[in-house]
Amino acid sequence: MKTGLILEGGAIRGIFTAGVLDRLMENGIYLPYVIGVSAGGGNAMSYRSRQTGRTCRLMTAPKEESYYGLHQFWESKKIINLDKMCYEYPYKQFPFDFNTYFGSDIVTEYACTCCETGEAEYLSEPCDERRLLTICKATCSIPMLCEPVEFDGKHYLDGSIADSIPIERALEMGCDKVVIVLTKPEGNVAPTDYRKFKGVINAMYKDYPAFVEACMTRVERYEKNKQLMEKMQRDGTAYIIRPETTPVSKFEKDMKKVLDFYRHGYTLMDSRFIDFLKWNETIPVNI
């Protein structure tokens, strides 16, 4: 049996996932397959590189070092400076362990939305630092706030547009069970509805009609993923962990709230740890 790990996005809400993963890593639990979407991609990187606490530190950086917010806008004219997050942080403020990452046998993919086709593509990189960081930038590039990211002759944006919870991809990759970490509580699962911004989306991405259509059908795609997730949960083949408190906003500036949300993920995983092990007794653990 092969268990996969699926990490939803949600911008700063992804710090909940960081708390969950830090608790798993402390107990030596590394699943053989992980796929990250948007902010989940950053979490997937730190998980495979076995860097407990790195994502939390990155997301709670002091405002003068933060990759998002007004300070960043004054500095770079961008609300979200993904170049800083993806190409500067790993080498300076929050060093990334490329050696451990590339030496790992965990199959790791990042869901990105191809602008030319409007479909999800699942990118990975086994040895090149720059290509890996560019893939991470692509999956995190939020429509309307970020430019499409060029990679191998194509252009990509946020993976959550085409595949917010890539369960089908995990199954295609040989997983028969999946652990899904979500960043919003049950009953509060509606994704951003880009139909509300149809005029802006049409104007900004007029060269990518398939991507525009993907934005317009995002809610339906999410609902399909949600139905499959709930069916697998009933069947006992999906283990879902999600917040049980009010989540922070996508671009929360109150670092106390952000850290509290991280701690919520950590303590929730801690409280469910035995239940989690019982759900999948094949998971190796090094307590």
Salt bridges, closest charged atoms under 4 A:
GLU26 OE1 - ARG23 NH1 3.51
GLU75 OE1 - HIS71 NE2 3.95
GLU75 OE2 - LYS84 NZ 3.63
ASP83 OD2 - LYS78 NZ 3.77
ASP83 OD1 - LYS137 NZ 2.57
GLU109 OE2 - ARG169 NH2 2.62
GLU116 OE2 - HIS155 ND1 2.76
GLU119 OE2 - ARG221 NH2 3.84
GLU121 OE2 - LYS154 NZ 3.03
GLU125 OE1 - ARG131 NE 2.89
ASP152 OD1 - ARG131 NH1 2.82
GLU172 OE1 - ARG169 NH1 3.50
ASP193 OD2 - ARG195 NH2 2.86
GLU220 OE2 - ARG195 NH1 3.77
GLU230 OE2 - LYS226 NZ 3.17
ASP235 OD2 - LYS231 NZ 2.95
ASP260 OD2 - LYS256 NZ 3.00
ASP260 OD1 - ARG263 NH1 3.00
ASP270 OD1 - ARG23 NE 2.70
